[in-house]
Amino acid sequence: MSTVRVEEIVVANHALKDVVEKTPLQKNKLLSERYGCHVYLKREDLQVVRSFKIRGAYHFIRSLSAEQRARGVVCASAGNHAQGVAFSCNHLQIQGTIFMPTTTPRQKITQVKLFGGSYVEVVLVGDTFDDSFAEAMKYCVQEDRTFVHPFDDPLVVAGQGTVGLEIMNDMEEPVDFVFMGIGGGGLAAGIGTYVKGISPHTRIVGVEPAGASSMQAALEKDDLVTLDEIDKFVDGAAVKQVGQLTMEICKEVLDDIVPVPEGKVCTTILELYNSSAIVVEPAGALSIAALDYYRDQIVGKNVVCVISGGNNDIDRMQEIKERSLLFEGLKHYFILNFPQRAGALREFMEKVLGPHDDITRFEYTKKTNKENGPALVGIELKCQDDYEPLINRMKQHGVGYVEITHDPYLFNLLI
């Protein structure tokens, strides 16, 4: 089984020094005060393609033979790897075909075409990365081209490991914790290899979206696991199966894996924007979202969080806000049974709603010759503590209700 050595990451760093940005490592005052420690953000969102993926992609492609370059390359990506490959193809003047899921945010597709220019063709296929991956592999065989794997290749892992090299070079104090997101595992494998190689005491914590925790599943079974279903919201880290190489490396270098709910990721995205004017994509927020789950262990420590990317589509912000409110218990959806008489809604608003409760959605279906009719009602609260009083008032005033917020079937059907 091949692996990656610290020396290979040093070589990759030399190869990348004139192409990638040496991104800043910034101490974040707000997060440091909140958690009683020293939190540093490794800003890969400020990379030339706004994510770390260019490191592994460029290092792999520049290592190809002249014959391989002439035939061209192929990749599959949910977005960030595609941008790294596109930039590399344009920079090295190599033809590339990039397969992306049809669910990829439009902003990422536009960026891929911008970075690749005339050297890149984009093919949209399938709903997930895994679907695109399968099609790309078929095309690769048919056209006899070289596949640029997004994570499961030693050269790619070594390129991603240069993030860890920069962190350790920039930190003047010992590093106690490094948090980074996990999709296929390339970033965690690379950073973990370098950091553990020169600082064995540093704890490496991988963070996965709870709806796509494929690395945790693989390490628990000590074998690759293909998840049947995944939540595709954290698109940069939502893969059904991690890599064989990355799993083997992560098994050695990771101290822990934290699965973080997608709603918590959304809250983190909004907080980073509102407090620090940092725009991150869902996968880029994973490392910071995990800090709450390590609150007691990181007090007084030096903590590095890798912000892996900032390619967030502005069109997704409404969904991000909605998911955050639901996760924080500030938004609830009900099917309410209203009497079909004049003034019923006014009575509900005056007697049942609290002074700070807000109706954000109301769909009333009138049934002919029925005394009562169902309404779909969305209510936003100012704080979590307002929930129980709202429920008590509905019971007190005889309002029949079914809450569908936590019923996946009804929620997905109606909302």
Buried (B, 14 or more C-beta within 10 A) or exposed (E): EEEBBBEBBBBBBEBBEEBBBBBEBBEBEEBBEBBEBBBBBBBBBBBBBBBBBBBBBBBBBBBBEEEBBEBBBBBBBBBBBBBBBBBBBBBBEBBBBBBBBEBBBEBBBEBBBBBBEEBBBBBEBBEBBBBBBBBBBEBBEEEEBBBBBBBBBBBBBBBBBBBBBBBBEBBEEEBBBBBBBBBBBBBBBBBBBBBBBEBEEBBBBBBBBBBBBBBBBBBEEEEEBEBEEBBBBBBBBBBBBBBBBBBBBBEEBBEBBBBBBBBBBBBBBBBBBEEBEBBBBBBBBBBBBBBBBBEEBBEEBBBBBBBBBBBBBEEBBEEBBBBBBBBBBBBBBBBBBBBBEEEBBEBBEEEBBBEEBEEEBEEBEEEEEEEBBBBBBBBBBEEEEBBEEBBEBBEEEEBBBEBBBEBEEBBEEEE
